[in-house]
Amino acid sequence: MIDIVSDPVGAPSQPDLSIKPDVVFLLDESGSMSSHQAEVVSTFNEYVRKVKGTAKSVSLYTFDSSGIREKLYKIAPDRVRMLTTADYRPSAATPLFDAMGQVIAKFEFNQRLVQFFTHTDGLENASQEWTKHKLDEKIAHLQQHSSWLFTFLMEGLEGRSALGDFKGLKMAFSSENRSGVMAAAVMSTVNYSQTMDSNPTTYTSTGSDEIDLDKGEEIKPLASGDVTSTQAPTSGGNS
C-alpha cells in the first residue's frame, strides 16, 4: 500500500467542537465496484452538493490493492470539483483494513470533529498491516475521546459482511438503492453537525446502530429539542 501518512494532520490538545465537521470519505475502488462506476461518481457528487453549508470540508480517498489515492483533501464543499469516471476506475483487490487504518491515522489528530465514511461492496482480501482488532481499538478511542462519527456504507451482502461488525453508524443497501443511501448519508452529516454525537444509535429510526435502506429504515430527523452539545473530548492523542 502507498503510505499516505507522511504528512498527518497536526495534533491539538483537543478538537475544536465549535465548528462544522470535516468529512472524510474512503471509497472502495477495487474491481467489484466496476459495474457501478458511473453511479458511484454521480451519487458522491450529489452528497457533496447537499452538504454545502453543513460540512467544513470534504476529503476523499479511494483504494485498491495498488494503493490509496488522495482525490480531495480538506476542500470546502462549495469548492469541490465534481468527480468524473476518469477519477474513479475500479480494479484489483480489496485491502480494506489497510486503507481504513492508514486514512484514519492521517486524520487522527484533526482539530475538528470528523465524520469518517467507509463504502465498500466487497470483503477484505489484501491487507498486510492492519487487522480488525487493531481497527476496533482505534475506532473506539476516536469515538470516545474525539467524538468521531464512523459511518459505514455497506453495499450488498459482502459489504454487510465486511463492515457489519464494526462499531459505528451502519447503512445497508443494495446497488439499486445508491441514491437512497447517499440521502441518508447527507441526513447523518446534518444531524452530526448539530448534535456532535458519536453514538450511532441516536441517528437511527430503529434505535440500533444499523439501518437497512432497502427495508425503508432511515436516519431519524432531528426533533426541535434534539440539538445538544456533547461533552468535549478528553484527548486528541494516540490510544
C-alpha positions in Angstrom: 0.0 0.0 0.0 1.1 3.6 -0.7 2.0 5.4 2.6 -0.3 8.4 2.8 0.5 9.4 6.4 3.9 11.0 5.9 2.2 14.4 6.5 -0.5 13.7 9.1 -2.7 16.4 10.4 -1.1 18.2 13.4 -2.0 17.2 16.9 -4.1 19.7 19.0 -4.6 19.5 22.7 -8.2 18.6 22.0 -10.5 19.0 18.9 -12.5 22.2 18.4 -16.1 21.4 18.7 -17.5 24.8 17.9 -17.3 24.5 14.1 -18.6 22.3 11.3 -17.2 18.8 10.9 -14.6 17.6 8.4 -16.0 14.8 6.3 -13.5 12.0 5.3 -14.8 9.6 2.7 -13.0 6.3 2.0 -14.3 4.7 -1.2 -13.6 1.2 -2.4 -12.1 1.3 -5.9 -11.5 -2.4 -6.3 -12.7 -4.4 -9.3 -16.0 -5.4 -7.8 -17.2 -1.8 -8.0 -16.6 -1.5 -11.7 -20.1 -2.3 -12.8 -21.4 0.7 -10.8 -18.6 3.2 -11.8 -20.9 6.0 -13.1 -23.4 5.7 -10.3 -20.8 5.8 -7.6 -19.4 9.0 -9.1 -22.8 10.7 -9.5 -24.1 9.9 -6.1 -20.8 11.0 -4.4 -21.1 14.3 -6.3 -24.7 14.6 -5.1 -23.6 14.1 -1.5 -21.1 16.9 -1.8 -23.6 19.3 -3.3 -26.0 18.6 -0.4 -23.6 19.1 2.5 -22.6 22.7 1.4 -23.2 24.8 4.5 -23.1 21.7 6.8 -19.6 20.2 6.4 -16.5 22.3 6.8 -14.6 20.3 4.3 -14.6 17.0 2.3 -11.7 14.7 1.8 -11.9 11.7 -0.5 -9.6 8.6 -0.7 -10.1 5.7 -3.0 -8.3 2.4 -2.7 -7.5 -1.0 -4.2 -4.5 -3.3 -3.9 -2.3 -1.0 -6.0 -2.6 1.7 -3.3 -4.6 4.5 -1.7 -5.3 7.6 -3.8 -5.9 11.1 -2.3 -8.6 12.6 -4.5 -9.6 15.5 -2.3 -8.0 16.9 0.9 -10.0 19.2 3.1 -11.8 21.1 0.3 -14.8 23.2 1.2 -17.9 21.5 -0.4 -18.7 24.6 -2.5 -15.2 24.4 -4.0 -15.0 20.7 -4.8 -14.5 19.9 -8.4 -17.1 17.3 -9.2 -15.7 13.8 -9.9 -15.9 12.1 -13.3 -15.4 8.5 -14.3 -11.8 9.4 -15.2 -11.2 10.0 -11.4 -12.6 6.6 -10.4 -11.5 3.5 -12.2 -12.2 0.3 -10.2 -9.7 -2.6 -10.5 -7.7 -5.1 -8.5 -8.3 -6.4 -4.9 -9.6 -5.0 -1.6 -7.1 -4.2 1.2 -10.0 -2.7 3.3 -8.3 -2.8 6.7 -5.1 -1.2 5.5 -6.9 1.5 3.7 -9.1 2.3 6.7 -6.1 2.2 9.1 -3.9 4.5 7.0 -6.6 7.1 6.3 -7.7 7.1 9.9 -4.1 7.6 11.0 -3.7 10.6 8.7 -6.6 12.4 10.4 -6.2 11.1 13.9 -5.1 14.4 15.4 -7.6 16.5 13.4 -8.6 19.8 15.1 -12.3 19.5 14.2 -14.9 16.8 14.5 -14.7 14.1 11.9 -17.3 12.0 10.2 -15.5 9.1 8.7 -17.3 7.3 5.9 -16.2 3.9 4.6 -18.0 2.5 1.5 -17.4 -1.0 0.1 -19.2 -3.8 -1.6 -16.5 -6.4 -1.0 -14.7 -8.4 1.6 -11.3 -7.7 2.9 -8.8 -9.7 1.0 -5.4 -8.0 0.7 -4.4 -6.1 3.8 -0.9 -6.6 5.2 -0.6 -4.2 8.2 -3.9 -3.5 9.8 -6.2 -6.1 11.5 -9.8 -5.9 12.5 -8.8 -5.9 16.2 -6.3 -3.0 15.7 -9.0 -1.0 13.8 -11.6 -1.7 16.6 -9.3 -0.3 19.2 -8.5 2.8 17.1 -12.2 3.4 16.3 -13.3 3.1 19.9 -10.6 5.5 21.0 -11.6 8.2 18.5 -15.3 7.7 19.2 -14.7 8.1 22.9 -12.0 10.8 23.1 -12.5 12.8 19.9 -16.2 12.3 19.2 -15.7 11.0 15.7 -18.8 9.5 13.9 -17.8 6.4 12.0 -20.3 5.7 9.2 -20.2 2.5 7.2 -22.0 2.3 3.8 -22.4 -1.5 3.4 -23.3 -2.3 -0.2 -24.8 -5.7 -0.9 -24.3 -8.9 1.1 -20.5 -8.8 1.0 -20.4 -5.1 2.1 -22.5 -6.0 5.1 -20.2 -8.9 5.9 -17.1 -6.7 5.6 -18.3 -3.9 7.8 -21.2 -5.2 9.8 -19.2 -6.0 12.9 -17.6 -2.5 13.2 -18.8 -0.1 15.9 -20.4 2.9 14.2 -23.4 4.0 12.2 -24.1 1.3 9.6 -26.3 1.6 6.5 -27.0 -1.5 4.5 -28.3 -1.1 0.9 -28.4 -2.8 -2.5 -26.7 -1.3 -5.5 -30.1 -0.3 -6.8 -30.6 2.0 -3.8 -27.4 4.0 -4.1 -29.3 7.3 -4.2 -31.2 6.3 -1.0 -28.0 5.6 0.9 -26.5 8.9 -0.1 -29.6 10.8 1.0 -29.3 9.0 4.4 -25.6 9.9 4.5 -26.4 13.6 4.0 -29.0 13.4 6.8 -26.4 11.8 9.1 -24.0 14.7 8.4 -26.6 17.3 9.0 -27.5 15.7 12.4 -23.9 15.2 13.4 -23.1 18.9 12.7 -25.8 19.9 15.1 -25.5 17.3 17.9 -21.8 16.4 17.8 -22.9 13.0 18.9 -20.6 10.0 18.2 -23.2 7.4 19.4 -24.7 5.8 16.3 -27.9 4.7 17.9 -29.1 8.3 18.3 -29.2 8.6 14.5 -31.5 5.7 13.5 -35.2 5.2 13.4 -34.7 1.6 14.7 -32.8 2.6 17.9 -29.9 0.3 16.8 -26.6 1.2 15.2 -27.7 -0.1 11.8 -30.4 0.7 9.3 -31.4 -1.3 6.2 -32.3 1.2 3.5 -33.9 -1.5 1.3 -36.4 -2.1 4.1 -37.4 1.5 4.4 -35.4 2.2 7.6 -34.0 5.7 7.8 -31.9 8.2 9.6 -34.0 9.8 12.2 -34.7 13.5 11.6 -33.8 15.8 14.5 -36.6 17.0 16.7 -36.5 20.6 17.8 -35.2 19.6 21.2 -32.5 17.2 20.0 -29.7 19.7 19.3 -27.3 19.2 22.2 -23.7 19.7 23.0 -21.8 16.6 24.0 -19.0 16.6 26.5 -15.8 17.8 24.9 -13.3 15.0 24.2 -10.6 14.5 26.8 -7.8 14.0 24.4 -6.9 14.1 20.8 -3.9 11.9 21.1 -3.0 8.3 20.3 -4.6 5.4 22.1 
